[in-house]
Every structure is written in C-alpha cells, then in structure tokens.
C-alpha cells in the first residue's frame, strides 16, 4: 500500500491515523472560525478534521492551533547565519515555511552562492523554498561581485525548491524592455513560476508595467495609498516588518474585509538579535492584532494568504490534504508559541528546537576570503570642498530604508570636508571590495548621532561592498583595515582601537558560528555603539547597510559616488 492509498484509508477510518491531535481550538482560515475537532495525520499530511483515532494521541489541552506561519519574502543572509542556524531561530517562533531570496550572497559569490544556499537548506525541518535573484547586480550604477544572466539562472528552475524569480528591483530595465531582464522574465513565465516585485517609489500609471509583466507582489509599500494602488491592480501586498524597514503598522489602514485575502506578511531583512528578541512572522501577527486588525484575519494573512500567493498548494491551512504544519498557541492575541509541528513531527517546544538531526556544514572555499581591496590612505577618503560650502546630504529616516535628500552648509578644513558632531554630519564611504578596482564612493550622512569613532561593515545591500561612516578619518581607515583583516563582518572603532567586531567569513555576509554565540557578540557591539555615542531607537548597522542600495529613494551612495534615485543618476556631493 503506497502513501497515497494509506492516507485515503486513514481518512475513511479504515485504518488508524498515525497521529490525532485532540482538545485543540483549530483556527479555520477558510471560514474565519474556531473549530473544536480532532486533527488526524497520516504520513505527515492532514487526512481528517472531525473525530478520529490514531496510533498516537496528542492532547492540545485547549490551546489554539494555527497553520504554520509562512514568511513570504526573506533574505536569510540578513540574519548573518546559515540556513541551518536560521531554522533553529525561526521555527520556535512558529515559522514553518519561508520563501528565501539569496540575492545577497549572489551579489558577492554568484551562482556558487545560490547553490550553497539551496544545498544548505535541504533536509532541514524548516520548509525553505527559493526565488532566484533577478538583479545581480541590482543596477548598473555600482559594482558587485558577480553578474548573473538569464542563462546563469535557468538551470536552477530544475530544483523543486525553486518557485520563481525574486524581487525585480530594476524598474527601468522592465520599463525599457532591456534584453537581459526580458530574458529572465520570459524564463520565469516559460517555467510557469512566480515573479516578485520591488516597486519602491513607483506610482500611478507607471505601476501598470509590473503586473503587465507578470510581477504580482510588492513588499516596498510604505503608505496605505501605495498599498491601495497595488491592490487595485491585482497585486499582492506584502506587509513588511524587518529590522530597518518597519511598515506593518503604517499599512494596516488599507486592509478591509474585502481585500485582506490579497495581503500577507514578510520580514525581508531582519537581524539575528531582533529575530531572537521579537520574533519573526509571529511578531507581525502580534503587532497587527495589537493595532486593531481582526485576529483571524491576521492568522489568515500569515498562513493561507501567503501560501496562495507563492503557489504552495499544501501549505497554509488545517484541512485534509494539507501538510501537518501546526503551531500551538496559548491565546490568539499574544501569539505566544508553545509547540511547533512540521509534517506532524514536533520540531520546537517552549521556544527551543527539539529537532537535533543537523548535518555538518561544508563551505565552498570560493565563498571564503572575499575582501579584495587595495591599500587605502588618507588622501583616498577626502571630499574636496571650499569653505562655507553647501552639500547634498543623505538623511536617514529611523526604521525606514528610504532616505531624505537634504541640502545643508558643511564645515571644511584645508579645503576638505570635516565631519561635524554638532551638525550630525558624518563622512561616509563605500569601497568596492570584490575586484580591487580602487573605486571609493564618498558622501555625507546625517541622523546617526555618533559623537566619536566609526562603524563599518561588508553587509551593504545589494552589492555588499565595504560601507563605513565615521566622525574622523583615522577611525574610518582603521575600520576599513579591520574588515579586510577579518575577512568581512561588522566592526566598531574608537580612538584607532577595535571596540567590538563580528567576523562574517562566508562571502562577508554570514558565519557558521552558532546563533547563540553571535547573539552575544551583537550585544557587545551594542555596548560599543553606546560608547561611541549611539543612543537612538533603530539598528545603525542595518540602517547603514541600506544606504548603498540605489533603488530605494531618495539619496544613496555606491562605490561610484552619490546617487539620486529619482533621476537614476550620480550627482556631486558639493553643490
């Protein structure tokens, strides 16, 4: 008797189910109701809702039971850990399925990086599916570590874990029907796969281009008006709550009883410490309910809506024929997760993974030692300007990845820009680190509030060059040197000394170090940040990492210089 026949036999009560869950309150995401019935499971699949007997009985003890939570768009690399470590962090929070876009590592290490992520995700308790990076590099206005054509991506569609083409962020290439982008879109359509969007700052009639091209999602909405524009064009709206971009609360007013089925939750980019402290999709649900969203609607968005959006026909609901991915909760509002089952197997309990069958990770040598820069001196990081000059300045918006284009008077010494703690004007640099080109983009940034020292990182979306900002040139140079010495990572400098650092040896983005150890090192970085004057309520490293992304308005900095997103062109720092 094959598994299909066994499931039918068990559903018809001709044989016993493997497992029956009793005394639970099932969240019915189809009818928006709470059911008090048994859940019968055979071979990891739900085969009945009603009254069943099984070889094993699980007493839910009156707990609410939700389908497993689904993160519809996430970059694992932003947590700075491998898929194996990532699964151990998010599964205890009720996340049983994710749609991962490995474009961070792809921008550094190309196809090898993508294959590493796919291989690392196999045989893990977390269901990890992939969307192929569509924009490597993100734009032609910067230098990444790789260039991926449609031909480089096409063979990945043969892997059953690959569900489509990831966020298309190069809108001009779609709008102008650039050949390379058209080939990627055509391949996705040929293989009948999904295509994710990235329409930051796109509105009105221009937005029509994306759904016409078959791009049906967007996670870059920051206002209800933007979300409404996308919904009326038949797109799915992904409500994002990451570490740098926190948009859920602002977007909730757009959700109604009539359009909620086109909305889902994502984290996009979330640091490890925030995942541990706040949670993942469970936090999105809790935040939404806290701010007035109907609880059943919130769970529906986190489960069924996400599954339907990405085309996972056996995920997202507790019903016959669906995978037995279950989350036990104390109540609907707090979203406190007790137990997590994936395909009927207990994987996490009381905030800890109980699944221990993890294989040893093998890291390709080509993903190591990826920092390639020339010797950098003081003369290489000077911004030439006359006295009493006026400059184009990047002003950050806390907990947003968009920025403001600010114009202010700046200070200078001996004909060069001088950072000002009083005016909160810091020097910023982006150094190409993949091919030793010597490219260094220089700019001025406002909003971090540092009073001394420097911070630097090799996590700089999306090309992941070295990015640094400083109150003085000596500490800026020291930060760059430190990153080169440790093969990439995060570093905090003061008075030419390293206060704290986190090495990221895999493509300068991730590490095999256990997540608990990384979390402690991130706490040390937080203490070091306080020592150099940081006291604001946002993540400075994550905020800094998006200051190099030239597809998010308004001003950004690439290795080729200051970039104005509105006109898609580089501009001078000094007016």
C-alpha positions as CSV (number, residue, x, y, z in Angstrom):
1,X,0.0,0.0,0.0
2,X,1.6,3.3,-1.1
3,X,1.4,6.5,1.0
4,X,-1.4,8.0,-1.1
5,X,-3.6,4.9,-0.6
6,X,-2.7,4.8,3.1
7,X,-3.8,8.4,3.6
8,X,-7.2,7.6,1.9
9,X,-7.6,4.5,4.0
10,X,-7.0,6.5,7.2
11,X,-9.2,9.4,6.0
12,X,-12.0,6.9,5.6
13,X,-11.3,5.4,9.0
14,X,-10.5,2.0,7.6
15,X,-7.1,2.2,9.3
16,X,-5.9,4.3,12.2
17,X,-4.2,7.7,11.6
18,X,-0.6,8.0,12.7
19,X,-1.3,10.9,15.0
20,X,-4.5,12.5,16.2
21,X,-4.5,15.9,17.9
22,X,-7.4,16.3,20.4
23,X,-8.8,19.0,22.6
24,X,-7.5,21.9,20.5
25,X,-9.1,25.0,19.1
26,X,-8.4,25.0,15.4
27,X,-8.1,28.3,13.5
28,X,-10.2,27.7,10.4
29,X,-8.6,30.2,7.9
30,X,-11.2,29.4,5.3
31,X,-14.4,30.3,7.2
32,X,-12.8,32.6,9.8
33,X,-14.0,30.4,12.7
34,X,-12.6,28.4,15.6
35,X,-13.3,24.6,15.4
36,X,-13.1,22.2,18.4
37,X,-12.5,19.0,16.5
38,X,-9.7,16.4,16.1
39,X,-6.9,16.7,13.6
40,X,-5.9,13.4,12.0
41,X,-2.5,13.0,10.5
42,X,-1.0,10.3,8.2
43,X,2.5,10.3,6.7
44,X,2.8,14.0,7.8
45,X,-0.4,15.0,6.0
46,X,-3.7,16.0,7.5
47,X,-6.3,13.4,6.4
48,X,-9.3,14.4,8.5
49,X,-11.0,17.1,10.7
50,X,-13.6,15.6,12.9
51,X,-13.4,12.6,15.3
52,X,-10.6,10.2,14.8
53,X,-8.4,7.6,16.5
54,X,-4.7,7.3,16.0
55,X,-1.7,5.2,16.9
56,X,-0.5,8.3,18.9
57,X,-2.7,10.9,20.5
58,X,-1.5,14.5,21.3
59,X,-3.6,16.4,23.8
60,X,-3.6,20.1,22.9
61,X,-5.1,20.9,26.3
62,X,-7.3,23.7,25.0
63,X,-4.6,25.5,23.1
64,X,-5.4,27.3,19.8
65,X,-3.9,25.6,16.8
66,X,-2.8,27.7,13.8
67,X,-1.4,26.5,10.5
68,X,2.4,27.0,10.4
69,X,3.4,30.6,9.7
70,X,4.8,31.5,6.3
71,X,7.4,34.2,5.6
72,X,6.6,35.2,2.0
73,X,9.9,37.0,1.4
74,X,13.1,36.9,3.4
75,X,16.9,37.2,3.0
76,X,18.4,34.6,5.3
77,X,21.8,36.3,4.9
78,X,20.5,39.4,6.7
79,X,20.4,37.3,9.9
80,X,24.1,36.6,9.3
81,X,23.7,32.9,9.8
82,X,23.5,29.9,7.5
83,X,20.1,28.2,6.7
84,X,20.8,25.6,9.3
85,X,21.2,28.1,12.1
86,X,18.4,30.3,10.8
87,X,15.9,27.4,11.0
88,X,16.8,26.9,14.7
89,X,16.0,30.6,15.3
90,X,12.7,31.0,13.5
91,X,10.9,27.6,13.9
92,X,10.4,28.1,17.6
93,X,8.5,31.3,16.6
94,X,6.0,29.2,14.6
95,X,7.6,29.8,11.2
96,X,7.4,26.5,9.3
97,X,7.9,27.8,5.7
98,X,9.9,30.6,4.2
99,X,10.4,32.0,0.7
100,X,14.1,32.9,0.6
101,X,15.8,35.2,-1.9
102,X,19.6,34.6,-1.8
103,X,20.4,37.7,-3.8
104,X,22.7,39.0,-1.0
105,X,25.2,36.1,-1.4
106,X,24.6,36.0,-5.2
107,X,25.8,39.6,-5.5
108,X,29.1,38.6,-3.8
109,X,29.6,35.0,-5.0
110,X,27.3,34.5,-7.9
111,X,25.8,31.1,-8.8
112,X,28.1,29.4,-6.3
113,X,26.5,31.3,-3.5
114,X,23.0,30.4,-4.7
115,X,23.9,26.7,-4.9
116,X,25.4,26.9,-1.4
117,X,22.1,28.2,0.0
118,X,20.0,25.7,-1.8
119,X,22.2,22.8,-0.7
120,X,22.4,24.0,2.9
121,X,18.6,24.3,3.0
122,X,18.0,20.6,2.1
123,X,16.9,18.1,4.8
124,X,16.2,20.8,7.4
125,X,13.0,20.8,9.5
126,X,12.1,24.3,8.2
127,X,10.5,24.3,4.7
128,X,12.8,26.5,2.7
129,X,11.8,27.5,-0.9
130,X,13.7,29.9,-3.1
131,X,13.2,32.7,-5.5
132,X,16.1,33.3,-7.9
133,X,17.8,36.7,-7.7
134,X,16.7,38.8,-10.6
135,X,19.0,41.7,-10.3
136,X,22.7,40.8,-9.8
137,X,24.0,43.5,-9.8
138,X,20.9,45.5,-8.6
139,X,21.7,48.3,-11.0
140,X,24.4,49.3,-13.5
141,X,25.3,52.2,-11.2
142,X,27.5,50.1,-8.8
143,X,30.0,47.2,-8.9
144,X,29.0,43.8,-7.4
145,X,31.0,40.6,-7.1
146,X,29.0,38.9,-9.8
147,X,26.8,39.4,-12.8
148,X,24.0,36.8,-13.4
149,X,22.3,36.5,-16.7
150,X,19.1,34.6,-17.5
151,X,21.3,31.7,-18.7
152,X,23.1,31.6,-15.4
153,X,19.8,31.2,-13.6
154,X,17.8,29.0,-15.9
155,X,19.1,25.6,-14.7
156,X,18.1,26.4,-11.1
157,X,14.4,26.0,-12.1
158,X,15.0,22.3,-12.3
159,X,15.3,22.2,-8.5
160,X,11.9,21.6,-6.9
161,X,12.7,24.1,-4.1
162,X,12.9,27.0,-6.6
163,X,9.5,28.6,-7.0
164,X,10.2,31.6,-9.1
165,X,12.1,34.9,-9.8
166,X,12.8,37.1,-6.8
167,X,12.1,40.8,-6.4
168,X,12.6,42.7,-9.6
169,X,14.0,45.9,-8.4
170,X,15.4,47.3,-11.6
171,X,12.3,49.0,-12.8
172,X,14.0,50.9,-15.6
173,X,15.0,47.6,-17.2
174,X,11.4,46.4,-17.2
175,X,10.1,49.7,-18.4
176,X,12.6,49.9,-21.2
177,X,12.3,46.2,-22.0
178,X,16.1,45.7,-21.6
179,X,17.0,42.4,-23.2
180,X,18.7,40.7,-20.2
181,X,15.7,41.5,-17.9
182,X,13.2,40.4,-20.6
183,X,15.0,37.0,-20.8
184,X,14.7,36.5,-17.1
185,X,11.0,37.3,-17.1
186,X,10.4,35.1,-20.1
187,X,12.1,32.1,-18.5
188,X,10.0,32.5,-15.3
189,X,6.9,32.5,-17.5
190,X,8.1,29.6,-19.5
191,X,8.6,27.5,-16.3
192,X,5.3,28.8,-15.0
193,X,6.9,30.3,-11.9
194,X,6.0,33.3,-9.7
195,X,7.7,36.7,-10.1
196,X,8.1,39.0,-7.1
197,X,8.2,42.8,-7.4
198,X,10.1,45.7,-5.7
199,X,8.3,48.9,-6.7
200,X,9.8,51.4,-4.3
201,X,8.7,54.9,-5.2
202,X,6.7,53.7,-8.3
203,X,3.2,55.0,-8.5
204,X,0.3,55.9,-10.9
205,X,0.3,54.6,-14.4
206,X,4.0,53.6,-14.2
207,X,2.9,50.9,-11.8
208,X,0.9,49.2,-14.5
209,X,4.1,47.9,-16.1
210,X,4.8,45.4,-13.3
211,X,1.6,43.4,-13.3
212,X,1.6,43.5,-17.1
213,X,5.0,41.8,-16.9
214,X,3.5,39.2,-14.6
215,X,5.1,40.7,-11.5
216,X,2.3,40.2,-8.9
217,X,3.8,41.2,-5.5
218,X,5.4,44.1,-3.8
219,X,6.9,44.4,-0.3
220,X,8.1,48.0,-0.6
221,X,4.8,49.8,0.2
222,X,5.3,52.4,3.0
223,X,1.9,54.1,2.9
224,X,-1.7,52.9,2.7
225,X,-2.1,54.8,-0.6
226,X,0.8,52.9,-2.2
227,X,-0.7,49.6,-1.0
228,X,-4.1,50.5,-2.4
229,X,-2.6,51.3,-5.8
230,X,-1.1,47.8,-5.9
231,X,-4.2,46.0,-4.7
232,X,-6.4,47.7,-7.3
233,X,-4.0,46.4,-10.0
234,X,-4.4,42.8,-8.8
235,X,-1.1,42.6,-6.9
236,X,-0.5,41.1,-3.5
237,X,0.8,43.4,-0.9
238,X,3.4,42.1,1.5
239,X,3.4,43.9,4.8
240,X,7.0,44.0,6.0
241,X,8.3,44.2,9.5
242,X,12.1,43.8,9.5
243,X,14.8,45.5,11.4
244,X,15.4,48.6,9.3
245,X,12.0,48.7,7.5
246,X,9.0,48.6,9.8
247,X,5.9,49.2,7.8
248,X,3.2,46.9,9.2
249,X,1.5,49.5,11.5
250,X,1.5,52.2,8.8
251,X,-0.1,49.8,6.2
252,X,-2.8,48.3,8.4
253,X,-5.4,51.0,7.5
254,X,-5.5,49.7,3.9
255,X,-6.8,46.3,5.0
256,X,-10.6,45.7,4.7
257,X,-12.8,42.6,4.8
258,X,-12.9,42.8,1.0
259,X,-9.2,43.0,0.2
260,X,-7.5,41.2,3.1
261,X,-7.1,38.0,1.1
262,X,-4.5,39.8,-1.1
263,X,-2.3,40.7,1.9
264,X,0.4,38.7,3.6
265,X,3.3,39.2,6.0
266,X,7.1,39.2,5.3
267,X,10.2,40.1,7.3
268,X,12.5,40.8,4.3
269,X,15.6,41.8,6.3
270,X,15.8,41.1,10.0
271,X,18.9,40.9,12.1
272,X,19.5,37.8,14.3
273,X,19.2,39.7,17.6
274,X,15.8,41.1,16.5
275,X,14.6,37.7,15.5
276,X,15.6,36.3,18.9
277,X,14.2,39.2,20.9
278,X,11.0,40.0,18.9
279,X,10.3,37.0,16.7
280,X,9.6,36.6,13.0
281,X,6.1,36.4,11.4
282,X,4.7,35.8,14.9
283,X,5.7,39.4,15.7
284,X,4.0,40.7,12.6
285,X,0.8,39.0,13.7
286,X,1.0,40.3,17.2
287,X,1.7,43.8,16.1
288,X,-1.2,43.8,13.7
289,X,-3.7,42.5,16.3
290,X,-2.4,45.0,18.9
291,X,-3.1,47.8,16.4
292,X,-6.6,46.7,15.7
293,X,-6.6,44.0,13.0
294,X,-9.0,41.2,13.4
295,X,-7.1,38.2,14.9
296,X,-8.4,35.6,12.5
297,X,-7.6,37.9,9.6
298,X,-4.0,38.3,10.9
299,X,-3.5,34.5,11.1
300,X,-5.1,34.1,7.7
301,X,-2.6,36.6,6.2
302,X,0.3,34.7,7.9
303,X,-0.8,31.3,6.5
304,X,-3.3,30.8,3.8
305,X,-2.8,34.1,2.0
306,X,1.0,33.6,1.9
307,X,0.7,30.0,0.7
308,X,-1.7,31.0,-2.1
309,X,0.4,34.0,-3.1
310,X,3.5,31.9,-3.6
311,X,1.7,28.8,-5.0
312,X,2.2,26.3,-2.2
313,X,-1.0,24.2,-2.5
314,X,-0.4,22.0,0.5
315,X,0.6,24.8,3.0
316,X,-1.3,27.4,4.9
317,X,-4.4,25.7,6.3
318,X,-5.5,22.9,8.7
319,X,-7.6,20.8,6.4
320,X,-7.5,17.4,4.7
321,X,-4.7,17.3,2.0
322,X,-2.6,20.0,3.7
323,X,0.7,19.3,5.3
324,X,0.5,18.9,9.1
325,X,2.5,22.1,9.9
326,X,0.9,23.2,13.2
327,X,1.5,25.9,15.8
328,X,0.1,25.6,19.3
329,X,-0.7,28.9,21.0
330,X,-1.9,30.0,24.4
331,X,-4.3,32.6,23.0
332,X,-5.0,34.4,19.8
333,X,-3.8,37.9,20.8
334,X,-0.3,37.4,22.4
335,X,0.8,34.9,19.7
336,X,2.9,33.1,22.3
337,X,4.1,29.9,20.6
338,X,4.2,26.7,22.7
339,X,4.8,23.8,20.3
340,X,5.6,23.7,16.6
341,X,5.0,20.6,14.4
342,X,6.2,20.3,10.8
343,X,4.6,17.5,8.8
344,X,3.3,16.0,12.0
345,X,6.7,15.9,13.8
346,X,7.4,18.0,17.0
347,X,10.2,20.4,16.0
348,X,10.1,23.1,18.7
349,X,8.8,23.4,22.2
350,X,8.7,26.3,24.6
351,X,11.0,28.5,22.5
352,X,13.6,25.8,21.7
353,X,14.2,23.4,18.8
354,X,14.0,19.8,19.9
355,X,15.0,18.6,16.5
356,X,18.7,17.8,16.5
357,X,19.5,15.9,13.3
358,X,21.6,18.7,11.7
359,X,24.4,17.7,9.3
360,X,27.9,19.3,9.4
361,X,28.0,22.3,7.0
362,X,30.6,22.3,4.2
363,X,31.5,25.8,3.0
364,X,32.9,26.1,-0.6
365,X,36.4,27.6,-0.5
366,X,35.4,30.2,-3.1
367,X,33.0,31.7,-0.5
368,X,35.8,32.5,1.9
369,X,38.4,35.3,1.7
370,X,36.2,37.6,-0.4
371,X,37.7,41.0,0.6
372,X,39.9,42.3,-2.3
373,X,40.9,45.9,-1.8
374,X,44.0,48.0,-2.4
375,X,45.8,49.8,0.3
376,X,43.8,52.9,1.2
377,X,45.4,56.1,2.5
378,X,44.1,59.4,3.9
379,X,44.2,61.0,0.5
380,X,41.8,58.4,-0.8
381,X,38.9,59.4,1.5
382,X,38.9,63.2,1.2
383,X,35.9,65.2,-0.1
384,X,37.3,68.3,-1.7
385,X,35.2,71.4,-0.9
386,X,35.7,75.2,-0.4
387,X,35.0,76.9,2.9
388,X,31.3,77.6,3.7
389,X,30.3,75.0,1.0
390,X,26.8,73.6,0.7
391,X,26.4,69.8,0.1
392,X,23.9,67.1,-0.9
393,X,23.4,65.0,2.2
394,X,21.9,61.6,2.8
395,X,19.5,62.0,5.8
396,X,18.3,58.7,7.3
397,X,14.7,58.1,8.5
398,X,14.8,55.8,11.6
399,X,13.3,52.4,11.0
400,X,12.9,53.1,7.2
401,X,15.2,52.2,4.3
402,X,14.2,55.3,2.3
403,X,16.2,58.4,2.9
404,X,15.7,62.2,2.6
405,X,17.7,64.4,0.2
406,X,18.9,67.2,2.4
407,X,20.9,70.2,1.5
408,X,23.0,71.9,4.2
409,X,26.0,74.0,4.9
410,X,29.1,72.0,5.8
411,X,32.4,72.6,7.6
412,X,35.8,72.2,5.9
413,X,39.5,72.2,6.9
414,X,42.3,72.9,4.4
415,X,39.8,72.6,1.5
416,X,38.3,69.2,2.6
417,X,35.0,68.3,4.2
418,X,35.2,67.9,8.0
419,X,32.7,65.8,9.9
420,X,30.7,67.7,12.4
421,X,29.3,66.1,15.6
422,X,27.3,69.2,16.4
423,X,25.6,69.2,13.0
424,X,25.4,65.4,13.0
425,X,27.2,65.3,9.6
426,X,29.4,62.3,9.3
427,X,31.7,61.1,6.5
428,X,30.5,58.0,4.7
429,X,32.5,55.7,2.3
430,X,31.6,52.8,0.0
431,X,34.7,50.8,-1.1
432,X,34.5,48.3,-3.9
433,X,35.7,45.0,-2.3
434,X,35.3,42.3,-5.0
435,X,37.8,43.0,-7.7
436,X,40.3,45.6,-6.3
437,X,39.1,48.3,-8.7
438,X,40.0,51.0,-6.3
439,X,36.6,52.6,-6.5
440,X,35.6,54.6,-3.5
441,X,32.4,56.5,-3.2
442,X,32.3,59.3,-0.7
443,X,29.4,61.2,0.8
444,X,27.9,62.8,3.9
445,X,25.2,61.3,6.1
446,X,23.0,62.7,8.8
447,X,20.9,61.1,11.5
448,X,23.2,58.6,13.3
449,X,24.1,60.9,16.1
450,X,27.6,59.5,16.8
451,X,29.9,61.5,18.9
452,X,33.1,59.6,18.2
453,X,34.6,56.7,16.3
454,X,33.5,54.8,13.3
455,X,31.4,51.8,12.2
456,X,31.9,49.7,9.1
457,X,30.5,46.5,7.5
458,X,30.7,44.3,4.5
459,X,26.9,44.0,4.6
460,X,25.8,46.8,2.2
461,X,22.8,46.0,0.1
462,X,22.9,44.8,-2.6
463,X,26.4,44.7,-3.9
464,X,27.9,44.3,-0.4
465,X,30.9,46.4,-0.8
466,X,32.5,47.8,2.3
467,X,30.4,50.6,3.8
468,X,31.6,52.8,6.6
469,X,30.8,56.0,8.4
470,X,32.9,58.0,10.8
471,X,33.4,61.1,12.9
472,X,37.0,61.3,11.9
473,X,39.3,60.0,9.1
474,X,41.7,58.0,11.3
475,X,39.0,55.8,12.7
476,X,37.4,55.4,9.2
477,X,40.7,54.0,7.9
478,X,41.1,51.7,10.9
479,X,37.6,50.3,10.4
480,X,38.3,49.5,6.7
481,X,41.6,47.8,7.6
482,X,39.9,45.8,10.4
483,X,37.3,44.4,7.9
484,X,40.0,43.4,5.5
485,X,41.9,41.6,8.2
486,X,39.0,39.5,9.5
487,X,37.5,38.7,6.1
488,X,34.4,40.7,6.4
489,X,31.8,41.4,9.1
490,X,30.9,44.3,11.4
491,X,33.2,46.5,13.4
492,X,33.1,49.4,15.8
493,X,36.1,51.6,16.2
494,X,37.1,54.4,18.7
495,X,40.5,56.1,19.0
496,X,42.0,53.8,16.5
497,X,41.0,50.7,18.5
498,X,38.5,47.9,17.8
499,X,35.8,48.1,20.5
500,X,33.8,45.2,19.1
501,X,33.6,43.1,16.0
502,X,31.7,40.2,14.4
503,X,33.6,38.3,11.7
504,X,31.4,37.0,8.8
505,X,33.7,34.6,6.9
506,X,31.1,33.4,4.3
507,X,31.1,36.0,1.5
508,X,31.5,38.7,4.2
509,X,27.8,38.1,5.0
510,X,27.4,35.0,7.2
511,X,29.1,32.8,9.6
512,X,28.8,29.1,10.8
513,X,29.2,30.3,14.4
514,X,26.2,29.1,16.5
515,X,23.4,31.7,16.6
516,X,23.6,31.9,20.4
517,X,27.3,33.0,20.3
518,X,26.5,35.5,17.5
519,X,23.7,37.0,19.6
520,X,26.2,37.6,22.5
521,X,28.6,39.3,20.1
522,X,25.9,41.5,18.8
523,X,25.2,42.6,22.4
524,X,28.9,43.5,22.7
525,X,28.5,45.6,19.5
526,X,25.5,47.3,21.1
527,X,27.6,48.3,24.1
528,X,30.4,49.6,21.8
529,X,27.9,51.6,19.8
530,X,26.7,53.2,23.1
531,X,30.4,54.0,23.8
532,X,30.7,56.0,20.6
533,X,27.5,57.9,21.3
534,X,24.8,56.0,19.6
535,X,21.6,56.2,21.6
536,X,18.7,56.1,19.1
537,X,16.0,53.5,18.7
538,X,16.9,51.9,15.4
539,X,19.6,49.4,14.3
540,X,22.5,51.5,13.0
541,X,24.3,48.7,11.1
542,X,21.2,47.6,9.3
543,X,20.2,51.2,8.5
544,X,23.7,51.8,7.2
545,X,23.6,48.7,5.1
546,X,20.7,50.1,3.0
547,X,22.5,53.4,2.3
548,X,24.3,51.7,-0.6
549,X,21.1,50.4,-2.3
550,X,20.5,52.7,-5.4
551,X,16.9,51.5,-6.0
552,X,15.4,52.9,-2.8
553,X,14.7,56.7,-2.7
554,X,16.0,59.3,-2.3
555,X,19.8,59.5,-2.0
556,X,22.2,56.6,-1.7
557,X,25.9,56.1,-2.0
558,X,27.6,53.5,-4.3
559,X,31.2,52.7,-5.0
560,X,30.8,55.1,-8.0
561,X,29.6,58.0,-5.9
562,X,26.5,59.8,-4.6
563,X,23.3,58.5,-6.3
564,X,20.0,60.3,-6.8
565,X,17.3,57.6,-7.2
566,X,14.6,59.8,-8.6
567,X,16.6,60.5,-11.7
568,X,18.7,57.3,-11.6
569,X,22.0,59.2,-11.9
570,X,25.0,60.1,-9.8
571,X,25.3,63.6,-8.5
572,X,28.0,65.7,-6.9
573,X,28.3,65.8,-3.1
574,X,29.3,69.5,-3.1
575,X,26.9,71.9,-4.8
